[in-house]
Amino acid sequence: MYLMIKALSKFVCLLPASLRSLTASAIGRFCWLAVPRRRKQMAINNVLESGLAADEHAAASIVQQSVYRFGPMMTEVLCFPELTRDKVRSMVTINGAEHLQAALEHGKGAVLATAHSGNWELLGAALAFYEFPLVAVVQKQTSAGADQFINEYRTLAGMHVTYKSSVLEMARLLSEGKIIGLLMDQDARSDGLPVTFFGRLASTPQGPAALARMKGAPIVPAFITRQPDGTHTVIIHPPLWTAKSSDRGQDLLTVTTKLNAIIESHVRTYPGDWFWLHNRWKTKYTQS
């Protein structure tokens, strides 16, 4: 698997821009065709229940856009070996870099809270090329070859990589002033906190809040979105802080609720960027 993906990467890197764009479009369309009908319908229903579309046709358009974007995303990741500081700065603009810099000036590192929206892999690479000390916290892939490949390319872009299970390493790196990047927009099952997301309770990862509270570090929400001309914009929000009162559960719930609201606002603005094929509301709660 590793050698096959590496060969594909080399091939895509050799393509001229026009063919690379056609390849990205073809991959996106293939992804759409490959998605099972039930999964598409689940995503469409979630868009409708979130109030982002007036009817099923409009909802299907958002879901289709969400899937099509995987074509450009995949080709951009395959071309990570081409990235240089100048190239990244020409293709990625950062809005709000001062918020992340200010967070780091407290000397406690920072937790970067983000979502599966836009090209989140490029978000990490761009911040690293902009000389922010980013640590990508990742889920181990089921394929060892795919896992080796994507982590090699993350490292190539300047990111330090650690797995979700390495909590002590995350805490140590945070103490060293690093930025711990955490995706927090997927169903966390019984480990999550029940927090409202688009009007419905969703099991929400408490990792960003828990890690920040443990080390007294700020949490900085950040996202990336693709522009019509193929460039990208990183949007960084002002930092949030997790209180450290005698009620740990409430401290985590309060800041996680704020983070969920920020993610929801971003998805409302860029609905086609988000990963609707994931069932965000898989864990069911009784609405009070």
VOPAGU-2260 file (C-alpha; in pm, 1 decimal, decimal comma):
REM VOPAGU-2260
SITE   aa  ch    i         X         Y         Z
SITE  MET   A    0       0,0       0,0       0,0
SITE  TYR   A    1     278,7     243,5      96,0
SITE  LEU   A    2     471,0     197,9    -230,4
SITE  MET   A    3     152,3     222,1    -434,3
SITE  ILE   A    4      53,3     556,8    -276,5
SITE  LYS   A    5     409,5     687,7    -310,9
SITE  ALA   A    6     406,1     599,7    -680,0
SITE  LEU   A    7      71,2     776,3    -718,8
SITE  SER   A    8     213,6    1079,9    -540,8
SITE  LYS   A    9     511,8    1095,8    -776,8
SITE  PHE   A   10     280,8    1063,2   -1076,2
SITE  VAL   A   11      48,0    1342,8    -961,7
SITE  CYS   A   12     346,1    1569,0    -884,7
SITE  LEU   A   13     462,9    1528,7   -1245,9
SITE  LEU   A   14     130,8    1640,5   -1392,1
SITE  PRO   A   15      96,1    1995,4   -1528,1
SITE  ALA   A   16    -151,2    2215,7   -1344,6
SITE  SER   A   17    -432,1    2162,0   -1594,9
SITE  LEU   A   18    -411,0    1782,5   -1578,1
SITE  ARG   A   19    -373,7    1790,9   -1202,3
SITE  SER   A   20    -697,7    1988,9   -1180,3
SITE  LEU   A   21    -875,4    1739,2   -1405,7
SITE  THR   A   22    -740,5    1454,3   -1193,4
SITE  ALA   A   23    -867,9    1620,7    -876,1
SITE  SER   A   24   -1210,7    1666,8   -1031,2
SITE  ALA   A   25   -1219,6    1304,3   -1146,4
SITE  ILE   A   26   -1124,3    1178,0    -799,7
SITE  GLY   A   27   -1396,9    1389,3    -641,9
SITE  ARG   A   28   -1660,1    1256,8    -879,7
SITE  PHE   A   29   -1545,0     899,7    -825,8
SITE  CYS   A   30   -1572,9     949,7    -448,8
SITE  TRP   A   31   -1932,2    1066,9    -495,1
SITE  LEU   A   32   -2019,2     760,9    -702,4
SITE  ALA   A   33   -1853,2     532,9    -446,6
SITE  VAL   A   34   -2055,5     660,3    -150,0
SITE  PRO   A   35   -2342,0     419,9     -63,9
SITE  ARG   A   36   -2690,5     560,0    -117,5
SITE  ARG   A   37   -2783,9     517,0     251,1
SITE  ARG   A   38   -2478,2     718,8     357,7
SITE  LYS   A   39   -2567,9     996,9     114,9
SITE  GLN   A   40   -2925,2    1004,0     245,0
SITE  MET   A   41   -2803,7    1019,4     605,8
SITE  ALA   A   42   -2588,1    1320,0     518,5
SITE  ILE   A   43   -2872,7    1488,7     329,8
SITE  ASN   A   44   -3106,4    1437,5     625,5
SITE  ASN   A   45   -2852,0    1588,8     862,8
SITE  VAL   A   46   -2812,9    1895,2     640,7
SITE  LEU   A   47   -3190,7    1937,6     638,3
SITE  GLU   A   48   -3221,7    1892,2    1014,8
SITE  SER   A   49   -2944,7    2148,6    1061,8
SITE  GLY   A   50   -3150,9    2407,1     877,4
SITE  LEU   A   51   -2888,4    2470,8     609,4
SITE  ALA   A   52   -3107,6    2384,3     310,7
SITE  ALA   A   53   -3469,0    2457,9     219,9
SITE  ASP   A   54   -3530,8    2125,8      48,7
SITE  GLU   A   55   -3373,1    1789,2     -28,4
SITE  HIS   A   56   -3228,8    1904,8    -361,8
SITE  ALA   A   57   -3041,0    2192,1    -196,0
SITE  ALA   A   58   -2923,2    1961,0      82,2
SITE  ALA   A   59   -2797,2    1707,4    -172,7
SITE  SER   A   60   -2600,7    1984,8    -343,6
SITE  ILE   A   61   -2421,6    2066,8     -15,9
SITE  VAL   A   62   -2340,1    1701,8      46,8
SITE  GLN   A   63   -2216,2    1657,0    -309,8
SITE  GLN   A   64   -1990,6    1961,0    -277,1
SITE  SER   A   65   -1860,1    1817,4      50,0
SITE  VAL   A   66   -1764,0    1493,6    -125,0
SITE  TYR   A   67   -1629,5    1650,0    -445,2
SITE  ARG   A   68   -1375,8    1851,3    -243,9
SITE  PHE   A   69   -1195,0    1530,0    -155,0
SITE  GLY   A   70   -1050,8    1530,2    -507,1
SITE  PRO   A   71    -855,4    1856,1    -470,6
SITE  MET   A   72    -776,1    1770,4    -109,5
SITE  MET   A   73    -622,4    1435,8    -200,9
SITE  THR   A   74    -416,4    1576,6    -488,0
SITE  GLU   A   75    -288,3    1857,6    -266,1
SITE  VAL   A   76    -176,0    1607,7      -2,9
SITE  LEU   A   77     -13,7    1385,7    -267,1
SITE  CYS   A   78     184,9    1691,5    -375,0
SITE  PHE   A   79     318,3    1775,0     -27,3
SITE  PRO   A   80     675,8    1695,3    -144,1
SITE  GLU   A   81     653,6    2003,9    -368,1
SITE  LEU   A   82     575,3    2238,2     -80,3
SITE  THR   A   83     821,6    2510,1       6,7
SITE  ARG   A   84     785,6    2808,3     234,8
SITE  ASP   A   85     735,6    3046,4     -58,8
SITE  LYS   A   86     488,1    2816,4    -231,6
SITE  VAL   A   87     279,1    2773,0      82,3
SITE  ARG   A   88     273,1    3144,9     145,2
SITE  SER   A   89     154,1    3205,2    -209,9
SITE  MET   A   90    -128,3    2950,7    -184,7
SITE  VAL   A   91    -237,1    2992,3     180,5
SITE  THR   A   92    -328,9    3320,9     349,2
SITE  ILE   A   93    -362,8    3328,2     726,9
SITE  ASN   A   94    -620,8    3556,0     884,8
SITE  GLY   A   95    -578,7    3597,8    1260,2
SITE  ALA   A   96    -220,2    3474,0    1297,2
SITE  GLU   A   97    -183,6    3731,3    1573,6
SITE  HIS   A   98    -431,0    3534,5    1787,8
SITE  LEU   A   99    -217,1    3221,4    1775,8
SITE  GLN   A  100     100,7    3419,5    1835,2
SITE  ALA   A  101     -55,5    3594,7    2135,1
SITE  ALA   A  102    -166,7    3260,0    2276,7
SITE  LEU   A  103     188,4    3125,1    2255,4
SITE  GLU   A  104     328,2    3428,8    2433,4
SITE  HIS   A  105     173,7    3302,9    2757,6
SITE  GLY   A  106     445,1    3036,1    2757,8
SITE  LYS   A  107     210,4    2741,2    2801,5
SITE  GLY   A  108     184,1    2625,3    2441,5
SITE  ALA   A  109    -161,4    2615,1    2283,6
SITE  VAL   A  110    -433,7    2370,5    2188,0
SITE  LEU   A  111    -551,9    2420,6    1831,2
SITE  ALA   A  112    -915,4    2309,7    1802,9
SITE  THR   A  113   -1026,4    2241,4    1448,2
SITE  ALA   A  114   -1267,9    2039,0    1236,1
SITE  HIS   A  115   -1286,8    1814,5     931,2
SITE  SER   A  116   -1358,4    2117,4     716,0
SITE  GLY   A  117   -1169,0    2223,4     405,4
SITE  ASN   A  118    -827,4    2062,4     362,0
SITE  TRP   A  119    -743,7    2008,3     727,4
SITE  GLU   A  120    -416,8    1835,7     634,5
SITE  LEU   A  121    -306,0    2150,5     452,9
SITE  LEU   A  122    -407,3    2356,2     757,4
SITE  GLY   A  123    -143,5    2177,7     964,6
SITE  ALA   A  124     117,4    2196,2     689,5
SITE  ALA   A  125      56,0    2566,9     632,0
SITE  LEU   A  126      90,1    2654,9    1000,6
SITE  ALA   A  127     414,3    2456,4    1015,9
SITE  PHE   A  128     551,9    2638,2     709,2
SITE  TYR   A  129     449,8    2966,9     869,6
SITE  GLU   A  130     685,5    2856,7    1150,7
SITE  PHE   A  131     425,9    2771,1    1413,2
SITE  PRO   A  132     540,1    2466,5    1617,8
SITE  LEU   A  133     249,1    2239,5    1530,2
SITE  VAL   A  134     191,4    1888,2    1661,1
SITE  ALA   A  135     -59,8    1686,1    1460,6
SITE  VAL   A  136    -256,1    1449,2    1684,8
SITE  VAL   A  137    -373,0    1172,2    1456,1
SITE  GLN   A  138    -577,1     855,1    1446,7
SITE  LYS   A  139    -377,6     545,5    1350,4
SITE  GLN   A  140    -488,1     421,5    1007,6
SITE  THR   A  141    -609,8      63,8     971,6
SITE  SER   A  142    -365,5      18,3     682,5
SITE  ALA   A  143      -5,4      28,1     805,5
SITE  GLY   A  144     110,9     144,0     462,6
SITE  ALA   A  145    -137,5     430,9     447,9
SITE  ASP   A  146     -46,8     526,9     804,7
SITE  GLN   A  147     323,6     534,4     718,5
SITE  PHE   A  148     260,0     740,8     406,9
SITE  ILE   A  149      40,9    1013,0     557,7
SITE  ASN   A  150     259,9    1053,0     865,7
SITE  GLU   A  151     570,1    1073,3     647,2
SITE  TYR   A  152     409,3    1352,9     447,0
SITE  ARG   A  153     293,1    1532,6     760,6
SITE  THR   A  154     649,0    1522,8     892,1
SITE  LEU   A  155     780,3    1634,8     553,5
SITE  ALA   A  156     563,2    1946,1     586,9
SITE  GLY   A  157     721,0    2026,1     923,1
SITE  MET   A  158     465,4    1883,0    1163,5
SITE  HIS   A  159     547,2    1667,2    1464,8
SITE  VAL   A  160     311,6    1368,3    1466,2
SITE  THR   A  161     171,7    1186,7    1767,1
SITE  TYR   A  162    -121,5     948,8    1810,2
SITE  LYS   A  163    -442,7    1019,5    2000,2
SITE  SER   A  164    -346,2     761,0    2261,0
SITE  SER   A  165     -26,6     950,0    2354,1
SITE  VAL   A  166    -179,8    1180,4    2615,4
SITE  LEU   A  167     139,0    1210,3    2822,9
SITE  GLU   A  168     338,2    1307,2    2514,4
SITE  MET   A  169      78,7    1569,9    2427,2
SITE  ALA   A  170     105,9    1715,6    2777,8
SITE  ARG   A  171     486,0    1717,5    2756,7
SITE  LEU   A  172     488,5    1884,8    2415,7
SITE  LEU   A  173     239,1    2144,1    2538,4
SITE  SER   A  174     472,6    2221,7    2828,8
SITE  GLU   A  175     750,5    2273,4    2572,9
SITE  GLY   A  176     548,9    2546,6    2405,1
SITE  LYS   A  177     414,3    2342,6    2114,9
SITE  ILE   A  178      72,8    2376,0    1949,5
SITE  ILE   A  179    -135,1    2059,6    1988,4
SITE  GLY   A  180    -372,0    2026,5    1693,3
SITE  LEU   A  181    -693,0    1838,4    1773,3
SITE  LEU   A  182    -991,4    1762,7    1551,2
SITE  MET   A  183   -1304,4    1780,8    1765,9
SITE  ASP   A  184   -1603,9    1755,0    1535,2
SITE  GLN   A  185   -1677,2    1382,1    1526,3
SITE  ASP   A  186   -1900,9    1166,4    1741,1
SITE  ALA   A  187   -1713,2    1070,0    2058,5
SITE  ARG   A  188   -1961,1     802,3    2170,3
SITE  SER   A  189   -1972,0     745,3    2547,3
SITE  ASP   A  190   -1647,9     940,0    2599,7
SITE  GLY   A  191   -1796,5    1266,0    2473,4
SITE  LEU   A  192   -1985,8    1548,5    2634,3
SITE  PRO   A  193   -2349,5    1607,0    2527,1
SITE  VAL   A  194   -2325,9    1950,4    2367,8
SITE  THR   A  195   -2570,9    2118,1    2132,8
SITE  PHE   A  196   -2462,1    2131,1    1769,8
SITE  PHE   A  197   -2706,5    2272,4    1514,5
SITE  GLY   A  198   -2987,2    2245,0    1766,9
SITE  ARG   A  199   -2928,8    1878,6    1856,4
SITE  LEU   A  200   -2720,7    1721,2    2130,6
SITE  ALA   A  201   -2403,4    1566,5    1989,8
SITE  SER   A  202   -2136,8    1361,0    2168,7
SITE  THR   A  203   -1844,8    1602,9    2157,7
SITE  PRO   A  204   -1476,1    1526,2    2224,3
SITE  GLN   A  205   -1359,8    1677,8    2551,1
SITE  GLY   A  206    -989,9    1636,7    2469,4
SITE  PRO   A  207    -912,9    2001,2    2383,3
SITE  ALA   A  208   -1078,6    2131,3    2700,6
SITE  ALA   A  209    -930,0    1859,6    2923,0
SITE  LEU   A  210    -576,0    1903,6    2791,6
SITE  ALA   A  211    -594,9    2282,6    2811,2
SITE  ARG   A  212    -731,0    2269,4    3166,3
SITE  MET   A  213    -463,7    2022,6    3275,0
SITE  LYS   A  214    -178,9    2246,7    3157,1
SITE  GLY   A  215    -339,0    2590,3    3188,5
SITE  ALA   A  216    -302,3    2645,6    2813,7
SITE  PRO   A  217    -520,3    2853,5    2580,5
SITE  ILE   A  218    -741,5    2692,7    2314,8
SITE  VAL   A  219    -731,2    2851,7    1970,2
SITE  PRO   A  220   -1004,6    2756,8    1718,7
SITE  ALA   A  221    -878,1    2751,4    1358,6
SITE  PHE   A  222   -1012,0    2640,1    1021,1
SITE  ILE   A  223    -919,9    2643,7     652,7
SITE  THR   A  224   -1135,8    2707,7     347,5
SITE  ARG   A  225   -1063,7    2682,0     -24,0
SITE  GLN   A  226   -1118,0    2989,0    -241,0
SITE  PRO   A  227   -1262,6    2981,5    -597,5
SITE  ASP   A  228    -915,9    3047,4    -742,8
SITE  GLY   A  229    -772,4    2737,1    -572,2
SITE  THR   A  230    -590,5    2920,6    -293,5
SITE  HIS   A  231    -678,5    2870,4      73,0
SITE  THR   A  232    -754,7    3092,9     369,1
SITE  VAL   A  233    -681,2    2993,9     727,1
SITE  ILE   A  234    -915,7    3153,4     980,0
SITE  ILE   A  235    -781,2    3175,4    1336,0
SITE  HIS   A  236   -1004,5    3285,7    1622,8
SITE  PRO   A  237    -907,4    3454,1    1950,7
SITE  PRO   A  238    -803,7    3209,7    2225,1
SITE  LEU   A  239   -1038,0    3062,6    2483,3
SITE  TRP   A  240    -938,6    2956,1    2833,5
SITE  THR   A  241   -1068,7    2666,7    3038,3
SITE  ALA   A  242   -1154,7    2755,1    3395,9
SITE  LYS   A  243   -1006,0    2543,6    3673,5
SITE  SER   A  244   -1268,1    2544,1    3944,7
SITE  SER   A  245   -1367,8    2270,0    4186,3
SITE  ASP   A  246   -1619,0    2144,3    3926,2
SITE  ARG   A  247   -1404,3    1993,0    3651,4
SITE  GLY   A  248   -1702,8    1859,4    3459,2
SITE  GLN   A  249   -1865,3    2199,7    3435,3
SITE  ASP   A  250   -1535,2    2361,6    3336,9
SITE  LEU   A  251   -1498,5    2119,9    3045,0
SITE  LEU   A  252   -1862,9    2152,3    2941,9
SITE  THR   A  253   -1853,8    2532,8    2940,4
SITE  VAL   A  254   -1556,0    2569,9    2707,4
SITE  THR   A  255   -1656,4    2273,8    2488,5
SITE  THR   A  256   -1996,1    2437,7    2437,6
SITE  LYS   A  257   -1821,8    2756,8    2324,1
SITE  LEU   A  258   -1596,6    2561,8    2087,5
SITE  ASN   A  259   -1892,3    2375,4    1937,5
SITE  ALA   A  260   -2066,5    2707,3    1874,6
SITE  ILE   A  261   -1759,1    2837,8    1690,1
SITE  ILE   A  262   -1740,7    2522,5    1476,4
SITE  GLU   A  263   -2113,1    2547,6    1400,7
SITE  SER   A  264   -2072,7    2908,8    1293,5
SITE  HIS   A  265   -1791,7    2812,3    1057,5
SITE  VAL   A  266   -1992,1    2525,9     906,8
SITE  ARG   A  267   -2290,5    2758,2     857,4
SITE  THR   A  268   -2064,2    2992,2     661,7
SITE  TYR   A  269   -1897,7    2714,9     458,2
SITE  PRO   A  270   -2144,2    2421,1     461,2
SITE  GLY   A  271   -1993,5    2249,5     157,7
SITE  ASP   A  272   -1651,8    2236,5     324,3
SITE  TRP   A  273   -1759,4    2011,9     611,1
SITE  PHE   A  274   -1747,3    1631,3     626,1
SITE  TRP   A  275   -2120,2    1554,7     616,1
SITE  LEU   A  276   -2067,4    1185,0     543,5
SITE  HIS   A  277   -1973,4    1136,4     909,7
SITE  ASN   A  278   -2279,5    1086,7    1129,9
SITE  ARG   A  279   -2210,6    1362,5    1382,2
SITE  TRP   A  280   -2526,8    1275,8    1578,7
SITE  LYS   A  281   -2475,8     898,8    1592,7
SITE  THR   A  282   -2486,1     892,6    1972,6
SITE  LYS   A  283   -2845,1     953,3    2074,7
SITE  TYR   A  284   -2954,2    1163,1    2371,1
SITE  THR   A  285   -3295,5    1241,7    2511,6
SITE  GLN   A  286   -3356,2    1611,2    2446,4
SITE  SER   A  287   -3464,7    1788,8    2762,8
